[in-house]
């Protein structure tokens, strides 16, 4: 039995009107396609937002590291200045130590000479 054009149209209309009900019976999750697409779209948007936040955090960390490095360099300069000051003070104390020692030697010589004369 051959189907005519009008028979095929009637079958097509019947299938179109009942397709949604059949799909809900067989696979309800397939019918919820638009909802799934919306959820996928929201998930993609959330992933993009998280990626942007991650990139922003990386840039912030780089800026903090650069700031820390500048602070460490400043501290190094301060330590170098302190070392120079300590070296200068050490030189001064050494000079004073020689002066005091020389003074005692000179006084000892004067006392010895005085003892011999007197």
Sine and cosine of phi, psi and omega as CSV:
sin_phi,cos_phi,sin_psi,cos_psi,sin_omega,cos_omega
0.00,0.00,0.83,-0.56,-0.01,-1.00
-1.00,-0.04,0.65,-0.76,0.01,-1.00
-1.00,-0.03,0.66,-0.75,0.02,-1.00
-1.00,-0.01,0.07,-1.00,-0.03,-1.00
-0.90,0.44,-0.64,0.77,-0.01,-1.00
-0.93,0.36,-0.59,0.81,0.04,-1.00
-0.90,0.43,-0.68,0.74,0.01,-1.00
-0.90,0.44,-0.60,0.80,0.03,-1.00
-0.91,0.40,-0.67,0.74,0.02,-1.00
-0.90,0.44,-0.66,0.75,0.03,-1.00
-0.90,0.43,-0.68,0.73,0.01,-1.00
-0.88,0.47,-0.69,0.72,0.02,-1.00
-0.90,0.44,-0.66,0.75,0.01,-1.00
-0.88,0.47,-0.71,0.71,-0.02,-1.00
-0.91,0.42,-0.67,0.74,-0.01,-1.00
-0.88,0.47,-0.65,0.76,-0.04,-1.00
-0.95,0.30,-0.51,0.86,-0.07,-1.00
-0.98,-0.21,-0.09,1.00,-0.10,-1.00
-0.87,0.50,-0.71,0.70,-0.06,-1.00
-0.88,0.48,-0.71,0.70,0.02,-1.00
-0.88,0.47,-0.66,0.75,0.02,-1.00
-0.90,0.43,-0.66,0.75,0.00,-1.00
-0.91,0.41,-0.61,0.79,0.02,-1.00
-0.90,0.44,-0.62,0.78,0.02,-1.00
-0.93,0.37,-0.69,0.73,-0.11,-0.99
-0.98,0.18,-0.79,0.61,-0.08,-1.00
-0.60,-0.80,1.00,-0.02,-0.04,-1.00
-0.90,0.44,-0.49,0.87,-0.02,-1.00
-0.94,0.35,-0.44,0.90,0.03,-1.00
-0.95,0.31,-0.59,0.81,-0.02,-1.00
-0.92,0.39,-0.51,0.86,-0.03,-1.00
-0.98,0.18,0.43,0.90,-0.02,-1.00
-0.79,0.61,-0.76,0.65,0.01,-1.00
-0.87,0.49,-0.60,0.80,0.04,-1.00
-0.91,0.41,-0.66,0.75,0.02,-1.00
-0.90,0.43,-0.67,0.74,0.04,-1.00
-0.88,0.47,-0.64,0.77,0.05,-1.00
-0.90,0.44,-0.68,0.74,0.03,-1.00
-0.90,0.44,-0.67,0.75,0.03,-1.00
-0.88,0.47,-0.67,0.74,0.01,-1.00
-0.89,0.45,-0.68,0.74,0.04,-1.00
-0.90,0.44,-0.64,0.76,0.03,-1.00
-0.90,0.45,-0.68,0.74,0.04,-1.00
-0.88,0.48,-0.67,0.74,0.02,-1.00
-0.89,0.46,-0.66,0.75,0.02,-1.00
-0.90,0.44,-0.66,0.75,0.04,-1.00
-0.89,0.45,-0.65,0.76,0.05,-1.00
-0.89,0.45,-0.68,0.73,0.01,-1.00
-0.89,0.46,-0.67,0.74,0.03,-1.00
-0.90,0.43,-0.64,0.76,0.02,-1.00
-0.89,0.45,-0.68,0.73,0.03,-1.00
-0.90,0.44,-0.63,0.78,0.03,-1.00
-0.91,0.42,-0.66,0.75,0.02,-1.00
-0.88,0.47,-0.69,0.73,0.01,-1.00
-0.90,0.43,-0.66,0.75,0.02,-1.00
-0.89,0.45,-0.64,0.77,0.03,-1.00
-0.91,0.41,-0.63,0.78,0.04,-1.00
-0.89,0.46,-0.68,0.74,0.02,-1.00
-0.90,0.43,-0.63,0.78,0.02,-1.00
-0.90,0.43,-0.66,0.75,0.03,-1.00
-0.90,0.44,-0.65,0.76,0.04,-1.00
-0.88,0.47,-0.66,0.75,0.01,-1.00
-0.91,0.42,-0.64,0.77,0.03,-1.00
-0.91,0.42,-0.65,0.76,0.04,-1.00
-0.89,0.46,-0.68,0.74,0.01,-1.00
-0.89,0.46,-0.65,0.76,0.03,-1.00
-0.89,0.45,-0.68,0.73,0.03,-1.00
-0.89,0.46,-0.65,0.76,0.01,-1.00
-0.89,0.45,-0.64,0.77,0.03,-1.00
-0.91,0.42,-0.64,0.77,0.03,-1.00
-0.90,0.44,-0.68,0.74,0.02,-1.00
-0.89,0.45,-0.63,0.78,0.04,-1.00
-0.90,0.44,-0.65,0.76,0.03,-1.00
-0.90,0.44,-0.65,0.76,0.03,-1.00
-0.91,0.42,-0.65,0.76,0.05,-1.00
-0.87,0.50,-0.67,0.74,0.02,-1.00
-0.89,0.46,-0.67,0.75,0.02,-1.00
-0.89,0.45,-0.66,0.76,0.03,-1.00
-0.91,0.42,-0.62,0.78,0.05,-1.00
-0.89,0.45,-0.65,0.76,0.06,-1.00
-0.89,0.46,-0.68,0.74,0.01,-1.00
-0.90,0.44,-0.66,0.75,0.03,-1.00
-0.88,0.48,-0.65,0.76,0.02,-1.00
-0.89,0.45,-0.67,0.74,0.02,-1.00
-0.88,0.47,-0.68,0.73,0.02,-1.00
-0.90,0.44,-0.64,0.77,0.03,-1.00
-0.90,0.44,-0.66,0.75,0.04,-1.00
-0.89,0.46,-0.71,0.71,0.02,-1.00
-0.90,0.43,-0.61,0.79,0.02,-1.00
-0.89,0.46,-0.67,0.75,0.04,-1.00
-0.89,0.46,-0.67,0.74,0.01,-1.00
-0.90,0.44,-0.71,0.70,0.00,-1.00
-0.90,0.44,-0.60,0.80,0.04,-1.00
-0.89,0.45,-0.68,0.73,0.03,-1.00
-0.88,0.47,-0.68,0.73,0.02,-1.00
-0.91,0.42,-0.61,0.79,0.01,-1.00
-0.89,0.46,-0.68,0.74,0.03,-1.00
-0.91,0.41,-0.63,0.77,0.01,-1.00
-0.89,0.45,-0.73,0.68,0.01,-1.00
-0.90,0.43,-0.69,0.72,0.03,-1.00
-0.88,0.48,-0.69,0.72,0.04,-1.00
-0.89,0.46,-0.62,0.79,0.03,-1.00
-0.89,0.46,-0.70,0.72,0.03,-1.00
-0.89,0.46,-0.65,0.76,0.03,-1.00
-0.89,0.45,-0.69,0.72,0.01,-1.00
-0.88,0.47,-0.70,0.72,0.04,-1.00
-0.90,0.45,-0.64,0.77,0.04,-1.00
-0.89,0.46,-0.67,0.75,0.04,-1.00
-0.91,0.43,-0.67,0.74,0.02,-1.00
-0.89,0.46,-0.67,0.74,-0.01,-1.00
-0.92,0.40,-0.61,0.79,0.02,-1.00
-0.92,0.40,-0.69,0.72,0.02,-1.00
-0.90,0.44,-0.67,0.74,0.03,-1.00
-0.88,0.48,-0.65,0.76,0.01,-1.00
-0.90,0.44,-0.64,0.77,-0.01,-1.00
-0.95,0.32,-0.56,0.83,-0.02,-1.00
-0.97,0.23,-0.61,0.79,-0.10,-0.99
-1.00,0.09,0.00,0.00,0.00,0.00
